[in-house]
Amino acid sequence: MELDWLTARPVAHRGLHGNGIIENSLSAAAAAIAANYAIEVDLQLSSDGEVVVFHDDTLERLTAEHGGVSTRTAAQLKAIKLKDSNDTIPSLDELLGLVAGKAPLVLELKSSWNGNTTLARKVADRLASYDGHVAVMSFDPDLVVALRKHAPNLPRGIVAERWYLHPHWNFLTRARKHYLGLLLHLFRTKPHFVAYAQFDLPAVAPRITRRIFDMPLLTWTVRIERERERVSPWIDQIIFEHIRP
């Protein structure tokens, strides 16, 4: 699969946000397009099964509302303003309509880690008619497997880190962290690219996938130039925020 477009431009993490522009908003996507960057955003499902663009499980960090994103309908989420902005929580359809092939898209699927692969199938179905460069990735191998089975020609990637030390990952067993960090699922997921944490590079598993399996290697999230300089020998492109590479 030809993926030169995936590594041709730095990838703006959650869009090009900052200076009054909120992450994962249509304004952040528009800013990335204007600056000639690729765009990474996060996707999850509303309570009525629509695909929306939002990172957190809950609303309070980025809005004046509280509670889970998955407890609101798409219409209810669309009515919620993002903090200190006129942007609201966009749908995948709105994002695709705005971008319309003007910049590469890298879509991260959020997961409840419960075996439910509905999000992967819905995103793949929607992208079947999208005219533009787009790739889909997830931390959850089950979602990547679902993409492989449901849309085998859609570029898919696995997101990973080596140790999963953040409290967010406490639900994972030590064995599961080992399995994920060493990419031991590769022959099951069969990704086309890997997005690996910059703070864990260099690492054996992504080095093998890049050199032996010839998979492009992205790294996240690069926030200062010193990080970019450090990881540059081992990667093909960065997913960044705060800097302007």
C-alpha positions in Angstrom: 0.0 0.0 0.0 1.4 3.4 -1.0 1.5 5.7 2.0 3.9 8.4 1.1 1.1 10.9 1.7 0.9 9.8 5.3 4.4 10.9 6.1 4.7 13.9 3.7 3.6 16.5 6.2 3.8 16.9 10.0 0.5 15.9 11.6 -1.3 18.4 13.8 -2.5 16.6 16.9 -6.2 17.2 17.4 -5.9 19.8 14.7 -3.9 23.0 14.9 -5.1 24.2 18.2 -4.0 26.9 20.7 -4.3 30.7 20.8 -8.0 30.5 21.2 -8.6 27.5 18.9 -9.9 24.4 20.7 -8.6 20.9 20.0 -10.7 18.6 17.8 -12.8 21.5 16.5 -13.6 22.5 13.0 -11.6 25.7 13.6 -8.5 23.5 14.5 -9.0 21.5 11.3 -9.3 24.7 9.2 -6.1 26.1 10.8 -4.2 23.0 10.0 -5.3 23.1 6.4 -4.3 26.8 6.1 -0.9 25.9 7.5 -0.4 22.9 5.2 -0.4 20.3 7.9 -2.1 16.9 8.0 -4.8 16.6 10.7 -5.2 14.0 13.5 -8.5 13.9 15.4 -10.3 11.6 17.8 -13.6 9.8 17.1 -16.2 8.2 19.3 -19.9 7.4 19.3 -22.8 9.4 20.6 -25.6 7.7 22.5 -27.6 7.4 19.2 -24.7 5.8 17.3 -23.4 8.8 15.4 -19.6 9.4 15.0 -18.5 12.6 16.7 -15.1 14.3 17.0 -14.0 14.5 20.7 -11.2 13.1 22.7 -12.3 12.7 26.4 -14.8 10.3 27.7 -16.4 13.1 29.6 -17.4 16.7 28.7 -16.1 18.8 31.6 -12.5 19.6 30.5 -13.5 21.2 27.2 -17.1 22.3 27.8 -19.3 23.8 30.5 -21.3 20.5 30.6 -20.6 17.4 32.7 -21.1 13.7 32.1 -20.1 11.1 29.5 -20.0 11.9 25.8 -21.6 8.5 25.1 -24.7 9.5 27.2 -25.6 12.4 24.8 -27.2 12.2 21.3 -25.3 13.7 18.4 -27.8 16.6 18.3 -27.2 17.3 22.0 -23.5 17.2 21.5 -23.7 19.5 18.5 -25.4 22.1 20.7 -22.6 22.1 23.2 -20.1 24.9 22.8 -16.4 24.2 23.4 -15.0 26.4 26.1 -14.1 30.0 25.2 -15.0 29.5 21.6 -17.9 29.5 19.2 -17.1 26.0 18.1 -19.3 23.1 19.0 -18.6 19.4 19.1 -18.5 18.4 15.4 -19.6 15.2 13.7 -17.4 13.1 11.4 -19.6 14.2 8.5 -19.0 17.8 9.3 -15.2 17.3 9.5 -15.1 15.4 6.2 -17.2 18.1 4.6 -14.8 20.8 5.8 -11.5 19.0 4.9 -12.8 17.6 1.6 -9.4 16.2 0.6 -7.5 19.5 1.2 -5.3 17.8 3.9 -4.5 14.2 4.9 -6.6 13.0 7.8 -5.5 10.6 10.5 -8.5 9.4 12.5 -8.0 7.9 16.0 -10.8 5.6 17.2 -11.4 5.8 20.9 -12.2 2.6 22.6 -14.1 1.3 25.7 -11.9 -1.9 25.5 -15.0 -4.1 25.7 -14.9 -5.8 22.4 -17.4 -3.5 20.8 -16.2 -2.7 17.2 -19.2 -0.7 16.1 -17.2 2.5 15.8 -14.7 0.9 13.4 -17.4 -0.4 11.1 -19.3 2.9 11.1 -16.2 5.0 10.3 -15.1 2.6 7.6 -18.5 2.7 6.0 -18.5 6.5 6.0 -15.0 6.7 4.5 -15.9 4.5 1.6 -17.3 7.5 -0.2 -14.8 10.0 1.0 -12.5 11.5 -1.7 -9.3 12.3 0.0 -6.3 10.8 1.8 -7.4 9.3 5.1 -6.0 6.7 7.6 -7.6 5.2 10.7 -5.8 4.1 13.8 -6.5 3.0 17.4 -4.8 1.8 20.6 -7.2 -1.1 20.7 -6.2 -4.0 18.5 -9.8 -5.2 18.3 -10.8 -2.1 16.5 -7.8 -2.4 14.1 -8.8 -6.0 13.4 -12.4 -4.9 12.7 -11.0 -2.3 10.2 -8.9 -5.1 8.5 -11.9 -7.3 8.1 -14.5 -4.7 7.2 -12.4 -2.4 5.0 -9.2 -4.2 4.1 -8.1 -1.4 1.7 -8.5 1.4 4.2 -5.1 2.4 5.6 -5.0 1.3 9.2 -2.6 1.8 12.1 -1.9 0.8 15.6 -1.2 3.4 18.3 1.1 2.2 21.1 3.6 3.0 23.8 6.1 0.8 25.6 5.1 0.8 29.2 1.5 2.2 29.7 2.5 3.8 33.0 -0.1 6.6 33.1 -3.0 5.9 35.5 -5.4 6.0 32.5 -4.0 2.5 31.7 -4.5 1.0 35.1 -7.3 -1.2 33.9 -4.8 -3.1 31.7 -3.0 -6.1 33.2 0.8 -6.3 33.2 0.6 -9.0 30.6 -1.7 -7.0 28.4 0.6 -4.0 28.6 3.5 -6.2 27.5 1.4 -7.5 24.6 0.5 -4.1 23.4 3.9 -2.4 24.0 5.8 -5.1 22.0 3.2 -5.1 19.2 2.7 -8.8 19.7 -0.7 -8.6 17.9 0.8 -7.7 14.5 0.0 -10.9 12.7 -3.6 -10.4 13.9 -4.1 -6.7 13.3 -1.8 -6.5 10.2 -1.5 -2.7 10.4 -0.2 -0.6 7.6 1.6 1.9 9.9 2.5 2.4 13.6 2.1 5.5 15.8 4.4 5.0 18.8 4.9 7.3 21.8 7.9 9.6 21.3 8.9 9.3 25.0 9.5 5.6 24.5 11.7 5.8 21.5 13.9 4.2 20.5 12.2 0.9 21.1 12.7 -2.5 19.6 9.1 -3.2 18.4 8.6 -0.1 16.2 12.2 -0.4 14.9 11.4 -3.9 13.6 8.1 -2.9 12.0 9.8 0.0 10.3 13.0 -1.7 9.1 11.8 -5.3 8.5 8.1 -4.8 7.6 8.7 -1.4 6.0 5.8 0.2 7.9 5.8 4.0 8.2 6.4 5.1 11.8 4.7 8.1 13.2 5.4 9.4 16.7 3.2 11.3 19.2 3.0 13.8 20.7 5.9 16.0 20.0 5.6 19.3 21.8 9.0 20.9 21.7 11.7 21.1 19.1 14.1 19.2 21.3 11.8 16.2 21.2 11.6 16.4 17.4 15.3 16.5 17.0 15.8 13.5 19.4 13.3 11.2 17.6 14.1 12.2 14.0 16.6 9.3 13.4 14.0 6.7 14.1 10.7 7.9 12.7 9.1 9.0 9.4 6.8 11.8 10.7 5.7 13.5 13.9 2.3 14.1 15.4 2.7 17.5 17.1 1.2 20.3 19.1 2.4 23.7 20.5 5.3 23.9 18.0 5.1 24.8 14.3 7.4 22.4 12.5 
